[in-house]
């Protein structure tokens, strides 16, 4: 959780190997993110903040491409693609080119791509950005089912919405100026850092 420019996207880019850290390192499942990047990438699903879609490919073609990249067996590709399109309610758009999709459906496709192959760890960078309230709530339900109910993977997501954190997150880290300033459960953070004033104004 953090405002724009807090360093959330930069952190995910470093962890996923998109950007090389200028100093320091981190480990994911015991693999060094700098020295063992190929091993790290095999464990990750990643939905970037800005959709990295190929405008001339259809929804189905995107999912088939990434299924093969992520090592899904050829005889399973079609069933995996259908499952993801159904999960994200994209079936009716399967033959539409990505460049013609609405912003919300582009985000759904990006999240579907990140979940293909059932990676043990998924990074979602502001997954519900640009969505209307109904689509955002749908996205939250999908993420919650995948991470909490089915326990398919662990999900790390970035957001600047406390409402999104409350709907999805078991633990929250608050980032300011590129550093984690606080971390804990929603209740702990509210109890520790939630003091303030309530101002009531009545107009005559």
PyMOL commands that place a pseudoatom at each C-alpha (Angstrom):
pseudoatom trace, name=CA, resn=UNK, resi=1, chain=A, elem=C, hetatm=0, pos=[0.000, 0.000, 0.000]
pseudoatom trace, name=CA, resn=UNK, resi=2, chain=A, elem=C, hetatm=0, pos=[1.360, 3.408, -0.910]
pseudoatom trace, name=CA, resn=UNK, resi=3, chain=A, elem=C, hetatm=0, pos=[0.785, 6.571, -2.870]
pseudoatom trace, name=CA, resn=UNK, resi=4, chain=A, elem=C, hetatm=0, pos=[1.956, 7.015, -6.465]
pseudoatom trace, name=CA, resn=UNK, resi=5, chain=A, elem=C, hetatm=0, pos=[5.747, 7.189, -6.522]
pseudoatom trace, name=CA, resn=UNK, resi=6, chain=A, elem=C, hetatm=0, pos=[6.200, 5.280, -3.248]
pseudoatom trace, name=CA, resn=UNK, resi=7, chain=A, elem=C, hetatm=0, pos=[8.249, 2.567, -4.986]
pseudoatom trace, name=CA, resn=UNK, resi=8, chain=A, elem=C, hetatm=0, pos=[5.683, -0.241, -5.241]
pseudoatom trace, name=CA, resn=UNK, resi=9, chain=A, elem=C, hetatm=0, pos=[6.073, -0.923, -8.964]
pseudoatom trace, name=CA, resn=UNK, resi=10, chain=A, elem=C, hetatm=0, pos=[9.859, -0.539, -8.816]
pseudoatom trace, name=CA, resn=UNK, resi=11, chain=A, elem=C, hetatm=0, pos=[10.015, -3.162, -6.067]
pseudoatom trace, name=CA, resn=UNK, resi=12, chain=A, elem=C, hetatm=0, pos=[8.015, -5.689, -8.106]
pseudoatom trace, name=CA, resn=UNK, resi=13, chain=A, elem=C, hetatm=0, pos=[10.112, -4.938, -11.191]
pseudoatom trace, name=CA, resn=UNK, resi=14, chain=A, elem=C, hetatm=0, pos=[13.287, -5.725, -9.239]
pseudoatom trace, name=CA, resn=UNK, resi=15, chain=A, elem=C, hetatm=0, pos=[11.853, -8.911, -7.720]
pseudoatom trace, name=CA, resn=UNK, resi=16, chain=A, elem=C, hetatm=0, pos=[10.676, -10.158, -11.124]
pseudoatom trace, name=CA, resn=UNK, resi=17, chain=A, elem=C, hetatm=0, pos=[13.934, -9.341, -12.915]
pseudoatom trace, name=CA, resn=UNK, resi=18, chain=A, elem=C, hetatm=0, pos=[12.487, -6.588, -15.075]
pseudoatom trace, name=CA, resn=UNK, resi=19, chain=A, elem=C, hetatm=0, pos=[14.935, -4.120, -13.485]
pseudoatom trace, name=CA, resn=UNK, resi=20, chain=A, elem=C, hetatm=0, pos=[18.330, -4.926, -11.950]
pseudoatom trace, name=CA, resn=UNK, resi=21, chain=A, elem=C, hetatm=0, pos=[18.618, -3.502, -8.401]
pseudoatom trace, name=CA, resn=UNK, resi=22, chain=A, elem=C, hetatm=0, pos=[21.347, -0.881, -7.995]
pseudoatom trace, name=CA, resn=UNK, resi=23, chain=A, elem=C, hetatm=0, pos=[22.361, -2.466, -4.689]
pseudoatom trace, name=CA, resn=UNK, resi=24, chain=A, elem=C, hetatm=0, pos=[21.288, -5.221, -2.328]
pseudoatom trace, name=CA, resn=UNK, resi=25, chain=A, elem=C, hetatm=0, pos=[19.423, -8.384, -3.238]
pseudoatom trace, name=CA, resn=UNK, resi=26, chain=A, elem=C, hetatm=0, pos=[16.512, -10.571, -2.212]
pseudoatom trace, name=CA, resn=UNK, resi=27, chain=A, elem=C, hetatm=0, pos=[15.614, -14.243, -2.359]
pseudoatom trace, name=CA, resn=UNK, resi=28, chain=A, elem=C, hetatm=0, pos=[12.431, -15.919, -3.543]
pseudoatom trace, name=CA, resn=UNK, resi=29, chain=A, elem=C, hetatm=0, pos=[12.035, -19.548, -2.443]
pseudoatom trace, name=CA, resn=UNK, resi=30, chain=A, elem=C, hetatm=0, pos=[15.777, -19.575, -1.742]
pseudoatom trace, name=CA, resn=UNK, resi=31, chain=A, elem=C, hetatm=0, pos=[16.776, -18.282, -5.196]
pseudoatom trace, name=CA, resn=UNK, resi=32, chain=A, elem=C, hetatm=0, pos=[18.747, -15.048, -5.497]
pseudoatom trace, name=CA, resn=UNK, resi=33, chain=A, elem=C, hetatm=0, pos=[16.835, -12.564, -7.687]
pseudoatom trace, name=CA, resn=UNK, resi=34, chain=A, elem=C, hetatm=0, pos=[20.069, -11.300, -9.277]
pseudoatom trace, name=CA, resn=UNK, resi=35, chain=A, elem=C, hetatm=0, pos=[22.206, -14.431, -9.647]
pseudoatom trace, name=CA, resn=UNK, resi=36, chain=A, elem=C, hetatm=0, pos=[19.472, -17.034, -10.166]
pseudoatom trace, name=CA, resn=UNK, resi=37, chain=A, elem=C, hetatm=0, pos=[16.921, -15.083, -12.186]
pseudoatom trace, name=CA, resn=UNK, resi=38, chain=A, elem=C, hetatm=0, pos=[15.845, -17.963, -14.508]
pseudoatom trace, name=CA, resn=UNK, resi=39, chain=A, elem=C, hetatm=0, pos=[14.955, -20.084, -11.447]
pseudoatom trace, name=CA, resn=UNK, resi=40, chain=A, elem=C, hetatm=0, pos=[13.044, -17.175, -9.911]
pseudoatom trace, name=CA, resn=UNK, resi=41, chain=A, elem=C, hetatm=0, pos=[11.020, -16.565, -13.076]
pseudoatom trace, name=CA, resn=UNK, resi=42, chain=A, elem=C, hetatm=0, pos=[9.847, -20.187, -13.186]
pseudoatom trace, name=CA, resn=UNK, resi=43, chain=A, elem=C, hetatm=0, pos=[8.068, -19.549, -9.876]
pseudoatom trace, name=CA, resn=UNK, resi=44, chain=A, elem=C, hetatm=0, pos=[6.384, -16.275, -10.827]
pseudoatom trace, name=CA, resn=UNK, resi=45, chain=A, elem=C, hetatm=0, pos=[3.237, -15.014, -12.444]
pseudoatom trace, name=CA, resn=UNK, resi=46, chain=A, elem=C, hetatm=0, pos=[3.310, -11.256, -13.064]
pseudoatom trace, name=CA, resn=UNK, resi=47, chain=A, elem=C, hetatm=0, pos=[0.619, -8.763, -13.982]
pseudoatom trace, name=CA, resn=UNK, resi=48, chain=A, elem=C, hetatm=0, pos=[2.356, -5.422, -14.648]
pseudoatom trace, name=CA, resn=UNK, resi=49, chain=A, elem=C, hetatm=0, pos=[0.810, -2.046, -13.847]
pseudoatom trace, name=CA, resn=UNK, resi=50, chain=A, elem=C, hetatm=0, pos=[0.469, -1.198, -17.527]
pseudoatom trace, name=CA, resn=UNK, resi=51, chain=A, elem=C, hetatm=0, pos=[-0.910, -4.005, -19.679]
pseudoatom trace, name=CA, resn=UNK, resi=52, chain=A, elem=C, hetatm=0, pos=[1.877, -5.713, -21.646]
pseudoatom trace, name=CA, resn=UNK, resi=53, chain=A, elem=C, hetatm=0, pos=[-0.465, -7.064, -24.314]
pseudoatom trace, name=CA, resn=UNK, resi=54, chain=A, elem=C, hetatm=0, pos=[0.102, -7.546, -28.026]
pseudoatom trace, name=CA, resn=UNK, resi=55, chain=A, elem=C, hetatm=0, pos=[-2.617, -5.515, -29.710]
pseudoatom trace, name=CA, resn=UNK, resi=56, chain=A, elem=C, hetatm=0, pos=[-3.015, -7.758, -32.754]
pseudoatom trace, name=CA, resn=UNK, resi=57, chain=A, elem=C, hetatm=0, pos=[-3.366, -11.021, -30.812]
pseudoatom trace, name=CA, resn=UNK, resi=58, chain=A, elem=C, hetatm=0, pos=[-6.802, -12.164, -29.627]
pseudoatom trace, name=CA, resn=UNK, resi=59, chain=A, elem=C, hetatm=0, pos=[-7.664, -13.068, -26.059]
pseudoatom trace, name=CA, resn=UNK, resi=60, chain=A, elem=C, hetatm=0, pos=[-7.427, -16.783, -26.869]
pseudoatom trace, name=CA, resn=UNK, resi=61, chain=A, elem=C, hetatm=0, pos=[-4.115, -16.363, -28.717]
pseudoatom trace, name=CA, resn=UNK, resi=62, chain=A, elem=C, hetatm=0, pos=[-2.609, -14.541, -25.725]
pseudoatom trace, name=CA, resn=UNK, resi=63, chain=A, elem=C, hetatm=0, pos=[-3.605, -17.293, -23.323]
pseudoatom trace, name=CA, resn=UNK, resi=64, chain=A, elem=C, hetatm=0, pos=[-2.406, -20.049, -25.675]
pseudoatom trace, name=CA, resn=UNK, resi=65, chain=A, elem=C, hetatm=0, pos=[0.928, -18.268, -26.148]
pseudoatom trace, name=CA, resn=UNK, resi=66, chain=A, elem=C, hetatm=0, pos=[1.576, -17.828, -22.431]
pseudoatom trace, name=CA, resn=UNK, resi=67, chain=A, elem=C, hetatm=0, pos=[0.368, -21.336, -21.603]
pseudoatom trace, name=CA, resn=UNK, resi=68, chain=A, elem=C, hetatm=0, pos=[3.041, -22.722, -23.913]
pseudoatom trace, name=CA, resn=UNK, resi=69, chain=A, elem=C, hetatm=0, pos=[5.694, -20.310, -22.603]
pseudoatom trace, name=CA, resn=UNK, resi=70, chain=A, elem=C, hetatm=0, pos=[4.913, -21.440, -19.057]
pseudoatom trace, name=CA, resn=UNK, resi=71, chain=A, elem=C, hetatm=0, pos=[5.249, -25.109, -19.952]
pseudoatom trace, name=CA, resn=UNK, resi=72, chain=A, elem=C, hetatm=0, pos=[1.635, -26.264, -19.977]
pseudoatom trace, name=CA, resn=UNK, resi=73, chain=A, elem=C, hetatm=0, pos=[1.448, -29.616, -21.776]
pseudoatom trace, name=CA, resn=UNK, resi=74, chain=A, elem=C, hetatm=0, pos=[0.177, -29.299, -25.346]
pseudoatom trace, name=CA, resn=UNK, resi=75, chain=A, elem=C, hetatm=0, pos=[-2.808, -31.579, -24.720]
pseudoatom trace, name=CA, resn=UNK, resi=76, chain=A, elem=C, hetatm=0, pos=[-3.810, -29.395, -21.747]
pseudoatom trace, name=CA, resn=UNK, resi=77, chain=A, elem=C, hetatm=0, pos=[-3.448, -25.977, -23.411]
pseudoatom trace, name=CA, resn=UNK, resi=78, chain=A, elem=C, hetatm=0, pos=[-7.027, -25.752, -24.683]
pseudoatom trace, name=CA, resn=UNK, resi=79, chain=A, elem=C, hetatm=0, pos=[-8.612, -26.733, -21.345]
pseudoatom trace, name=CA, resn=UNK, resi=80, chain=A, elem=C, hetatm=0, pos=[-6.368, -24.299, -19.439]
pseudoatom trace, name=CA, resn=UNK, resi=81, chain=A, elem=C, hetatm=0, pos=[-7.279, -21.460, -21.826]
pseudoatom trace, name=CA, resn=UNK, resi=82, chain=A, elem=C, hetatm=0, pos=[-11.006, -22.182, -21.515]
pseudoatom trace, name=CA, resn=UNK, resi=83, chain=A, elem=C, hetatm=0, pos=[-10.681, -22.324, -17.727]
pseudoatom trace, name=CA, resn=UNK, resi=84, chain=A, elem=C, hetatm=0, pos=[-8.993, -18.916, -17.552]
pseudoatom trace, name=CA, resn=UNK, resi=85, chain=A, elem=C, hetatm=0, pos=[-11.441, -17.285, -19.967]
pseudoatom trace, name=CA, resn=UNK, resi=86, chain=A, elem=C, hetatm=0, pos=[-14.344, -18.636, -17.906]
pseudoatom trace, name=CA, resn=UNK, resi=87, chain=A, elem=C, hetatm=0, pos=[-12.720, -17.582, -14.638]
pseudoatom trace, name=CA, resn=UNK, resi=88, chain=A, elem=C, hetatm=0, pos=[-12.328, -14.010, -15.911]
pseudoatom trace, name=CA, resn=UNK, resi=89, chain=A, elem=C, hetatm=0, pos=[-15.609, -13.886, -17.894]
pseudoatom trace, name=CA, resn=UNK, resi=90, chain=A, elem=C, hetatm=0, pos=[-13.674, -13.327, -21.124]
pseudoatom trace, name=CA, resn=UNK, resi=91, chain=A, elem=C, hetatm=0, pos=[-15.256, -16.156, -23.143]
pseudoatom trace, name=CA, resn=UNK, resi=92, chain=A, elem=C, hetatm=0, pos=[-17.393, -13.827, -25.253]
pseudoatom trace, name=CA, resn=UNK, resi=93, chain=A, elem=C, hetatm=0, pos=[-14.265, -11.855, -26.218]
pseudoatom trace, name=CA, resn=UNK, resi=94, chain=A, elem=C, hetatm=0, pos=[-12.010, -14.836, -27.019]
pseudoatom trace, name=CA, resn=UNK, resi=95, chain=A, elem=C, hetatm=0, pos=[-11.645, -13.885, -30.698]
pseudoatom trace, name=CA, resn=UNK, resi=96, chain=A, elem=C, hetatm=0, pos=[-11.355, -10.122, -30.157]
pseudoatom trace, name=CA, resn=UNK, resi=97, chain=A, elem=C, hetatm=0, pos=[-7.976, -8.503, -30.581]
pseudoatom trace, name=CA, resn=UNK, resi=98, chain=A, elem=C, hetatm=0, pos=[-6.479, -7.208, -27.347]
pseudoatom trace, name=CA, resn=UNK, resi=99, chain=A, elem=C, hetatm=0, pos=[-6.158, -3.717, -28.799]
pseudoatom trace, name=CA, resn=UNK, resi=100, chain=A, elem=C, hetatm=0, pos=[-9.950, -3.450, -29.114]
pseudoatom trace, name=CA, resn=UNK, resi=101, chain=A, elem=C, hetatm=0, pos=[-10.761, -4.535, -25.546]
pseudoatom trace, name=CA, resn=UNK, resi=102, chain=A, elem=C, hetatm=0, pos=[-11.978, -2.123, -22.878]
pseudoatom trace, name=CA, resn=UNK, resi=103, chain=A, elem=C, hetatm=0, pos=[-9.553, -1.129, -20.121]
pseudoatom trace, name=CA, resn=UNK, resi=104, chain=A, elem=C, hetatm=0, pos=[-11.269, -3.428, -17.633]
pseudoatom trace, name=CA, resn=UNK, resi=105, chain=A, elem=C, hetatm=0, pos=[-11.101, -6.458, -19.920]
pseudoatom trace, name=CA, resn=UNK, resi=106, chain=A, elem=C, hetatm=0, pos=[-7.439, -5.767, -20.644]
pseudoatom trace, name=CA, resn=UNK, resi=107, chain=A, elem=C, hetatm=0, pos=[-6.778, -5.933, -16.906]
pseudoatom trace, name=CA, resn=UNK, resi=108, chain=A, elem=C, hetatm=0, pos=[-8.748, -9.188, -16.679]
pseudoatom trace, name=CA, resn=UNK, resi=109, chain=A, elem=C, hetatm=0, pos=[-6.646, -10.650, -19.492]
pseudoatom trace, name=CA, resn=UNK, resi=110, chain=A, elem=C, hetatm=0, pos=[-3.402, -9.521, -17.847]
pseudoatom trace, name=CA, resn=UNK, resi=111, chain=A, elem=C, hetatm=0, pos=[-4.421, -11.148, -14.552]
pseudoatom trace, name=CA, resn=UNK, resi=112, chain=A, elem=C, hetatm=0, pos=[-5.477, -14.339, -16.378]
pseudoatom trace, name=CA, resn=UNK, resi=113, chain=A, elem=C, hetatm=0, pos=[-2.038, -14.490, -18.037]
pseudoatom trace, name=CA, resn=UNK, resi=114, chain=A, elem=C, hetatm=0, pos=[-0.321, -14.124, -14.643]
pseudoatom trace, name=CA, resn=UNK, resi=115, chain=A, elem=C, hetatm=0, pos=[-2.289, -17.091, -13.254]
pseudoatom trace, name=CA, resn=UNK, resi=116, chain=A, elem=C, hetatm=0, pos=[-1.629, -19.486, -16.160]
pseudoatom trace, name=CA, resn=UNK, resi=117, chain=A, elem=C, hetatm=0, pos=[0.487, -22.482, -15.219]
pseudoatom trace, name=CA, resn=UNK, resi=118, chain=A, elem=C, hetatm=0, pos=[-0.446, -22.170, -11.530]
pseudoatom trace, name=CA, resn=UNK, resi=119, chain=A, elem=C, hetatm=0, pos=[2.746, -20.404, -10.400]
pseudoatom trace, name=CA, resn=UNK, resi=120, chain=A, elem=C, hetatm=0, pos=[3.329, -20.611, -6.628]
pseudoatom trace, name=CA, resn=UNK, resi=121, chain=A, elem=C, hetatm=0, pos=[3.843, -16.832, -6.395]
pseudoatom trace, name=CA, resn=UNK, resi=122, chain=A, elem=C, hetatm=0, pos=[1.931, -14.136, -8.286]
pseudoatom trace, name=CA, resn=UNK, resi=123, chain=A, elem=C, hetatm=0, pos=[2.701, -10.403, -8.420]
pseudoatom trace, name=CA, resn=UNK, resi=124, chain=A, elem=C, hetatm=0, pos=[-0.283, -8.178, -9.248]
pseudoatom trace, name=CA, resn=UNK, resi=125, chain=A, elem=C, hetatm=0, pos=[0.633, -4.532, -9.756]
pseudoatom trace, name=CA, resn=UNK, resi=126, chain=A, elem=C, hetatm=0, pos=[-2.553, -2.505, -9.150]
pseudoatom trace, name=CA, resn=UNK, resi=127, chain=A, elem=C, hetatm=0, pos=[-4.748, -5.203, -10.756]
pseudoatom trace, name=CA, resn=UNK, resi=128, chain=A, elem=C, hetatm=0, pos=[-8.028, -3.263, -10.569]
pseudoatom trace, name=CA, resn=UNK, resi=129, chain=A, elem=C, hetatm=0, pos=[-6.756, 0.071, -11.894]
pseudoatom trace, name=CA, resn=UNK, resi=130, chain=A, elem=C, hetatm=0, pos=[-9.169, 1.692, -14.347]
pseudoatom trace, name=CA, resn=UNK, resi=131, chain=A, elem=C, hetatm=0, pos=[-12.043, -0.664, -13.553]
pseudoatom trace, name=CA, resn=UNK, resi=132, chain=A, elem=C, hetatm=0, pos=[-15.581, 0.375, -12.734]
pseudoatom trace, name=CA, resn=UNK, resi=133, chain=A, elem=C, hetatm=0, pos=[-16.865, -0.590, -9.242]
pseudoatom trace, name=CA, resn=UNK, resi=134, chain=A, elem=C, hetatm=0, pos=[-18.668, -3.746, -10.444]
pseudoatom trace, name=CA, resn=UNK, resi=135, chain=A, elem=C, hetatm=0, pos=[-15.652, -5.038, -12.401]
pseudoatom trace, name=CA, resn=UNK, resi=136, chain=A, elem=C, hetatm=0, pos=[-13.351, -4.167, -9.504]
pseudoatom trace, name=CA, resn=UNK, resi=137, chain=A, elem=C, hetatm=0, pos=[-15.477, -6.183, -7.066]
pseudoatom trace, name=CA, resn=UNK, resi=138, chain=A, elem=C, hetatm=0, pos=[-15.468, -9.101, -9.537]
pseudoatom trace, name=CA, resn=UNK, resi=139, chain=A, elem=C, hetatm=0, pos=[-11.667, -8.935, -9.749]
pseudoatom trace, name=CA, resn=UNK, resi=140, chain=A, elem=C, hetatm=0, pos=[-11.401, -8.936, -5.963]
pseudoatom trace, name=CA, resn=UNK, resi=141, chain=A, elem=C, hetatm=0, pos=[-13.588, -12.042, -5.771]
pseudoatom trace, name=CA, resn=UNK, resi=142, chain=A, elem=C, hetatm=0, pos=[-11.413, -13.863, -8.306]
pseudoatom trace, name=CA, resn=UNK, resi=143, chain=A, elem=C, hetatm=0, pos=[-8.186, -12.967, -6.490]
pseudoatom trace, name=CA, resn=UNK, resi=144, chain=A, elem=C, hetatm=0, pos=[-9.694, -13.942, -3.139]
pseudoatom trace, name=CA, resn=UNK, resi=145, chain=A, elem=C, hetatm=0, pos=[-10.855, -17.329, -4.446]
pseudoatom trace, name=CA, resn=UNK, resi=146, chain=A, elem=C, hetatm=0, pos=[-7.470, -18.122, -5.983]
pseudoatom trace, name=CA, resn=UNK, resi=147, chain=A, elem=C, hetatm=0, pos=[-5.359, -17.121, -2.976]
pseudoatom trace, name=CA, resn=UNK, resi=148, chain=A, elem=C, hetatm=0, pos=[-7.569, -17.803, 0.036]
pseudoatom trace, name=CA, resn=UNK, resi=149, chain=A, elem=C, hetatm=0, pos=[-10.229, -20.385, -0.758]
pseudoatom trace, name=CA, resn=UNK, resi=150, chain=A, elem=C, hetatm=0, pos=[-8.399, -22.582, -3.272]
pseudoatom trace, name=CA, resn=UNK, resi=151, chain=A, elem=C, hetatm=0, pos=[-4.940, -21.785, -1.849]
pseudoatom trace, name=CA, resn=UNK, resi=152, chain=A, elem=C, hetatm=0, pos=[-3.493, -22.131, -5.364]
pseudoatom trace, name=CA, resn=UNK, resi=153, chain=A, elem=C, hetatm=0, pos=[-0.703, -19.624, -4.779]
pseudoatom trace, name=CA, resn=UNK, resi=154, chain=A, elem=C, hetatm=0, pos=[0.544, -16.723, -2.717]
pseudoatom trace, name=CA, resn=UNK, resi=155, chain=A, elem=C, hetatm=0, pos=[-0.296, -13.297, -4.116]
pseudoatom trace, name=CA, resn=UNK, resi=156, chain=A, elem=C, hetatm=0, pos=[1.531, -10.028, -3.563]
pseudoatom trace, name=CA, resn=UNK, resi=157, chain=A, elem=C, hetatm=0, pos=[-0.372, -7.052, -4.887]
pseudoatom trace, name=CA, resn=UNK, resi=158, chain=A, elem=C, hetatm=0, pos=[0.246, -3.330, -4.884]
pseudoatom trace, name=CA, resn=UNK, resi=159, chain=A, elem=C, hetatm=0, pos=[-2.465, -0.736, -4.503]
pseudoatom trace, name=CA, resn=UNK, resi=160, chain=A, elem=C, hetatm=0, pos=[-3.112, 2.765, -3.244]
pseudoatom trace, name=CA, resn=UNK, resi=161, chain=A, elem=C, hetatm=0, pos=[-6.601, 1.807, -2.052]
pseudoatom trace, name=CA, resn=UNK, resi=162, chain=A, elem=C, hetatm=0, pos=[-7.114, 0.897, 1.599]
pseudoatom trace, name=CA, resn=UNK, resi=163, chain=A, elem=C, hetatm=0, pos=[-10.485, -0.520, 0.566]
pseudoatom trace, name=CA, resn=UNK, resi=164, chain=A, elem=C, hetatm=0, pos=[-8.734, -3.004, -1.735]
pseudoatom trace, name=CA, resn=UNK, resi=165, chain=A, elem=C, hetatm=0, pos=[-6.361, -3.999, 1.073]
pseudoatom trace, name=CA, resn=UNK, resi=166, chain=A, elem=C, hetatm=0, pos=[-9.262, -4.608, 3.440]
pseudoatom trace, name=CA, resn=UNK, resi=167, chain=A, elem=C, hetatm=0, pos=[-11.054, -6.734, 0.837]
pseudoatom trace, name=CA, resn=UNK, resi=168, chain=A, elem=C, hetatm=0, pos=[-8.061, -8.905, -0.093]
pseudoatom trace, name=CA, resn=UNK, resi=169, chain=A, elem=C, hetatm=0, pos=[-5.052, -8.755, 2.170]
pseudoatom trace, name=CA, resn=UNK, resi=170, chain=A, elem=C, hetatm=0, pos=[-4.079, -10.717, 5.256]
pseudoatom trace, name=CA, resn=UNK, resi=171, chain=A, elem=C, hetatm=0, pos=[-0.933, -8.651, 5.769]
pseudoatom trace, name=CA, resn=UNK, resi=172, chain=A, elem=C, hetatm=0, pos=[-0.238, -5.117, 4.578]
pseudoatom trace, name=CA, resn=UNK, resi=173, chain=A, elem=C, hetatm=0, pos=[3.029, -3.264, 4.143]
pseudoatom trace, name=CA, resn=UNK, resi=174, chain=A, elem=C, hetatm=0, pos=[2.903, 0.516, 3.861]
pseudoatom trace, name=CA, resn=UNK, resi=175, chain=A, elem=C, hetatm=0, pos=[5.582, 1.919, 1.564]
pseudoatom trace, name=CA, resn=UNK, resi=176, chain=A, elem=C, hetatm=0, pos=[6.790, 5.514, 1.661]
pseudoatom trace, name=CA, resn=UNK, resi=177, chain=A, elem=C, hetatm=0, pos=[9.736, 6.867, -0.298]
pseudoatom trace, name=CA, resn=UNK, resi=178, chain=A, elem=C, hetatm=0, pos=[10.902, 3.436, -1.399]
pseudoatom trace, name=CA, resn=UNK, resi=179, chain=A, elem=C, hetatm=0, pos=[10.943, 1.971, 2.115]
pseudoatom trace, name=CA, resn=UNK, resi=180, chain=A, elem=C, hetatm=0, pos=[8.517, -0.202, 4.056]
pseudoatom trace, name=CA, resn=UNK, resi=181, chain=A, elem=C, hetatm=0, pos=[7.481, 1.959, 6.993]
pseudoatom trace, name=CA, resn=UNK, resi=182, chain=A, elem=C, hetatm=0, pos=[4.942, -0.373, 8.606]
pseudoatom trace, name=CA, resn=UNK, resi=183, chain=A, elem=C, hetatm=0, pos=[3.787, -3.952, 8.209]
pseudoatom trace, name=CA, resn=UNK, resi=184, chain=A, elem=C, hetatm=0, pos=[1.116, -6.098, 9.799]
pseudoatom trace, name=CA, resn=UNK, resi=185, chain=A, elem=C, hetatm=0, pos=[-2.531, -7.052, 9.709]
pseudoatom trace, name=CA, resn=UNK, resi=186, chain=A, elem=C, hetatm=0, pos=[-5.168, -4.470, 8.812]
pseudoatom trace, name=CA, resn=UNK, resi=187, chain=A, elem=C, hetatm=0, pos=[-6.370, -4.409, 12.408]
pseudoatom trace, name=CA, resn=UNK, resi=188, chain=A, elem=C, hetatm=0, pos=[-2.846, -3.962, 13.775]
pseudoatom trace, name=CA, resn=UNK, resi=189, chain=A, elem=C, hetatm=0, pos=[-2.088, -1.082, 11.409]
pseudoatom trace, name=CA, resn=UNK, resi=190, chain=A, elem=C, hetatm=0, pos=[-5.373, 0.654, 12.183]
pseudoatom trace, name=CA, resn=UNK, resi=191, chain=A, elem=C, hetatm=0, pos=[-4.806, 0.247, 15.909]
pseudoatom trace, name=CA, resn=UNK, resi=192, chain=A, elem=C, hetatm=0, pos=[-1.181, 1.436, 15.744]
pseudoatom trace, name=CA, resn=UNK, resi=193, chain=A, elem=C, hetatm=0, pos=[-1.353, 4.154, 13.101]
pseudoatom trace, name=CA, resn=UNK, resi=194, chain=A, elem=C, hetatm=0, pos=[-5.041, 4.949, 12.780]
pseudoatom trace, name=CA, resn=UNK, resi=195, chain=A, elem=C, hetatm=0, pos=[-5.315, 7.763, 15.319]
pseudoatom trace, name=CA, resn=UNK, resi=196, chain=A, elem=C, hetatm=0, pos=[-6.735, 10.999, 14.028]
pseudoatom trace, name=CA, resn=UNK, resi=197, chain=A, elem=C, hetatm=0, pos=[-9.606, 13.447, 14.255]
pseudoatom trace, name=CA, resn=UNK, resi=198, chain=A, elem=C, hetatm=0, pos=[-13.176, 13.270, 13.048]
pseudoatom trace, name=CA, resn=UNK, resi=199, chain=A, elem=C, hetatm=0, pos=[-14.578, 16.604, 11.944]
pseudoatom trace, name=CA, resn=UNK, resi=200, chain=A, elem=C, hetatm=0, pos=[-18.336, 16.996, 11.682]
pseudoatom trace, name=CA, resn=UNK, resi=201, chain=A, elem=C, hetatm=0, pos=[-19.681, 20.046, 9.893]
pseudoatom trace, name=CA, resn=UNK, resi=202, chain=A, elem=C, hetatm=0, pos=[-23.321, 21.052, 9.911]
pseudoatom trace, name=CA, resn=UNK, resi=203, chain=A, elem=C, hetatm=0, pos=[-24.657, 23.542, 7.378]
pseudoatom trace, name=CA, resn=UNK, resi=204, chain=A, elem=C, hetatm=0, pos=[-27.583, 25.720, 8.470]
for i in range(1, 204): cmd.bond("trace and resi %d" % i, "trace and resi %d" % (i + 1))
show_as sticks, trace
zoom trace
